[in-house]
């Protein structure tokens, strides 16, 4: 059992000219009026040619014939925020890897759950994570987890040395209220994409 992500603390923040994983760029462009403009952006150095996509976010649904569906969520300390963030499981795409294989691999590594890939947003459109800051893009993968499968009886995450991730799940029903309650109790925050998803569910109910 790894220590709780809540035990992580920020020590300092220093200027960085160009990093190993993220670098900055200056964009010169022309606006619709023909005026010259400048924009500052960040880029990932890890994008592969296989998918031309940086990362996969995984909407993994726990399925059991006698239980209501729940989605798999994670808690981890995110240094740029200085806080523990509730997120969907996610990860970068490795060289020669597909969206599907990344989703299955990352779900096992971060949560221990073995799932069945259903579909991906990449077949419909390209999604950008923070278009005002970066060109980083992400695919949303839909994965079903069969809780009657013996591999999912006692899931154990295969975390790397520097990863301190807690896995939990919440019912789709009342997801927004459950997330807000959790943040109030524990002092954590919610990834904006997960919050938007929860708001969408609440508006459709």
C-alpha positions as CSV (number, residue, x, y, z in Angstrom):
1,X,0.0,0.0,0.0
2,X,1.5,3.3,-1.1
3,X,1.2,6.5,1.1
4,X,-1.8,8.7,0.5
5,X,-1.5,11.4,-2.2
6,X,-2.6,13.9,0.5
7,X,0.8,13.6,2.1
8,X,2.6,15.3,-0.9
9,X,3.7,18.9,-0.4
10,X,5.1,21.6,-2.6
11,X,8.6,22.8,-1.7
12,X,9.4,25.4,-4.3
13,X,8.5,26.7,-7.8
14,X,11.3,27.9,-10.0
15,X,11.6,29.4,-13.6
16,X,12.1,26.8,-16.3
17,X,13.4,27.8,-19.8
18,X,12.6,24.5,-21.6
19,X,11.6,21.3,-19.9
20,X,12.1,17.6,-20.8
21,X,8.4,16.8,-21.1
22,X,6.9,20.3,-21.8
23,X,8.3,23.2,-23.8
24,X,7.1,26.7,-24.7
25,X,6.6,28.2,-28.1
26,X,5.8,31.7,-29.5
27,X,3.2,31.7,-32.2
28,X,3.0,34.6,-34.7
29,X,-0.4,34.7,-36.5
30,X,-2.8,37.1,-38.2
31,X,-6.2,37.8,-36.7
32,X,-9.4,38.1,-38.9
33,X,-8.7,41.8,-39.3
34,X,-5.3,41.2,-40.7
35,X,-3.5,42.4,-37.6
36,X,-0.3,40.7,-36.5
37,X,-0.7,38.9,-33.2
38,X,1.5,36.9,-30.8
39,X,0.5,33.9,-28.7
40,X,2.4,32.0,-26.1
41,X,1.8,28.2,-25.8
42,X,3.1,25.0,-24.3
43,X,3.7,21.8,-26.1
44,X,4.3,18.2,-25.0
45,X,7.5,16.6,-26.3
46,X,6.0,13.1,-26.2
47,X,3.4,13.0,-28.9
48,X,3.9,10.0,-31.2
49,X,3.1,9.6,-34.9
50,X,1.0,6.5,-34.4
51,X,-2.2,8.4,-33.3
52,X,-1.1,12.0,-33.4
53,X,-2.8,12.2,-30.0
54,X,-1.1,12.9,-26.7
55,X,-3.2,11.1,-24.1
56,X,-6.2,9.0,-23.4
57,X,-8.8,9.7,-20.7
58,X,-10.8,6.7,-19.6
59,X,-14.5,6.6,-18.8
60,X,-14.5,3.1,-17.2
61,X,-17.9,1.9,-16.0
62,X,-18.2,-0.8,-13.4
63,X,-20.9,-3.3,-14.5
64,X,-22.6,-6.0,-12.3
65,X,-26.0,-7.5,-12.9
66,X,-27.0,-6.9,-9.3
67,X,-25.5,-3.4,-8.8
68,X,-26.1,0.0,-10.3
69,X,-23.3,1.3,-12.7
70,X,-20.4,3.2,-11.2
71,X,-17.5,5.0,-12.8
72,X,-13.9,4.5,-11.8
73,X,-12.2,7.6,-10.5
74,X,-8.7,8.5,-9.2
75,X,-7.2,10.9,-6.6
76,X,-3.7,12.1,-7.1
77,X,-1.5,15.1,-6.1
78,X,-1.0,17.4,-9.1
79,X,2.0,19.7,-8.4
80,X,0.8,22.5,-10.7
81,X,-2.3,22.9,-8.6
82,X,-0.7,22.1,-5.2
83,X,-3.8,19.9,-4.5
84,X,-5.1,16.4,-4.7
85,X,-7.3,16.2,-7.9
86,X,-10.2,13.9,-8.6
87,X,-9.9,12.7,-12.2
88,X,-10.9,10.0,-14.7
89,X,-8.0,7.5,-15.1
90,X,-5.7,8.7,-17.9
91,X,-2.3,8.5,-19.4
92,X,0.1,9.4,-22.2
93,X,0.2,7.3,-25.4
94,X,3.4,5.3,-25.9
95,X,5.2,5.0,-29.2
96,X,3.5,2.5,-31.6
97,X,0.5,2.3,-29.2
98,X,-3.2,2.7,-30.2
99,X,-5.9,4.5,-28.3
100,X,-7.5,1.2,-27.4
101,X,-4.3,-0.4,-26.1
102,X,-3.4,2.7,-24.1
103,X,-6.8,2.8,-22.4
104,X,-6.6,-0.9,-21.4
105,X,-3.0,-0.5,-20.2
106,X,-3.5,2.7,-18.3
107,X,-6.7,1.4,-16.6
108,X,-4.8,-1.6,-15.3
109,X,-1.8,0.4,-14.2
110,X,-3.6,3.1,-12.4
111,X,-6.6,1.1,-11.0
112,X,-6.0,-2.6,-11.3
113,X,-9.2,-3.0,-13.3
114,X,-9.3,-5.1,-16.5
115,X,-11.8,-3.6,-18.9
116,X,-13.2,-4.1,-22.4
117,X,-12.7,-1.2,-24.8
118,X,-16.0,-0.1,-26.3
119,X,-15.2,3.0,-28.4
120,X,-13.3,6.3,-28.5
121,X,-14.0,9.9,-29.2
122,X,-11.1,9.9,-31.8
123,X,-13.5,8.3,-34.3
124,X,-15.8,11.4,-34.1
125,X,-13.6,14.4,-33.4
126,X,-10.3,15.7,-32.0
127,X,-10.4,17.0,-28.4
128,X,-8.1,19.6,-27.0
129,X,-7.4,19.7,-23.2
130,X,-6.7,23.5,-22.7
131,X,-6.7,25.2,-26.1
132,X,-5.8,28.6,-24.7
133,X,-2.6,27.3,-23.3
134,X,-1.5,24.3,-25.3
135,X,-2.0,22.1,-28.4
136,X,-2.2,19.0,-26.1
137,X,-5.0,16.8,-27.3
138,X,-6.8,13.8,-25.7
139,X,-9.1,11.0,-26.7
140,X,-11.9,9.9,-24.4
141,X,-12.1,6.1,-24.3
142,X,-15.2,4.2,-23.1
143,X,-14.4,1.0,-21.3
144,X,-16.7,-1.5,-19.5
145,X,-15.4,-3.4,-16.5
146,X,-17.1,-6.7,-15.7
147,X,-17.2,-7.1,-12.0
148,X,-18.1,-10.8,-12.3
149,X,-14.8,-11.4,-14.0
150,X,-12.4,-13.0,-11.5
151,X,-9.6,-10.6,-12.6
152,X,-11.7,-7.7,-11.1
153,X,-12.5,-9.3,-7.7
154,X,-9.5,-7.7,-6.0
155,X,-8.0,-5.1,-8.4
156,X,-4.4,-4.0,-7.6
157,X,-2.9,-1.1,-9.4
158,X,0.5,-1.4,-11.0
159,X,1.8,2.0,-10.1
160,X,5.2,3.3,-11.1
161,X,7.7,4.5,-8.5
162,X,6.6,8.2,-8.6
163,X,2.9,7.5,-8.8
164,X,0.7,7.8,-5.7
165,X,-2.9,7.2,-6.9
166,X,-5.9,6.2,-5.0
167,X,-8.8,4.5,-6.9
168,X,-12.4,4.7,-6.0
169,X,-15.8,4.7,-7.7
170,X,-19.0,6.6,-7.6
171,X,-22.5,5.9,-9.0
172,X,-23.5,7.8,-12.1
173,X,-26.6,8.9,-10.3
174,X,-26.0,12.0,-8.2
175,X,-22.4,12.1,-9.4
176,X,-22.1,15.9,-9.2
177,X,-23.4,16.1,-5.6
178,X,-21.2,13.2,-4.5
179,X,-18.1,14.9,-6.0
180,X,-18.9,18.2,-4.4
181,X,-19.4,16.5,-1.0
182,X,-16.1,14.7,-1.4
183,X,-14.2,17.9,-2.1
184,X,-15.8,19.6,0.9
185,X,-14.9,16.7,3.2
186,X,-11.3,16.1,2.0
187,X,-10.2,19.5,0.6
188,X,-9.5,18.1,-2.8
189,X,-10.5,19.6,-6.2
190,X,-12.1,18.2,-9.4
191,X,-10.6,18.0,-12.9
192,X,-12.7,20.4,-15.0
193,X,-13.5,17.8,-17.6
194,X,-14.9,15.4,-15.0
195,X,-16.9,18.3,-13.5
196,X,-18.3,19.2,-16.9
197,X,-19.3,15.5,-17.4
198,X,-21.0,15.4,-14.0
199,X,-22.9,18.7,-14.7
200,X,-24.1,17.3,-18.0
201,X,-25.4,14.2,-16.3
202,X,-27.3,16.3,-13.7
203,X,-28.8,18.5,-16.4
204,X,-30.1,15.5,-18.3
205,X,-31.7,13.8,-15.4
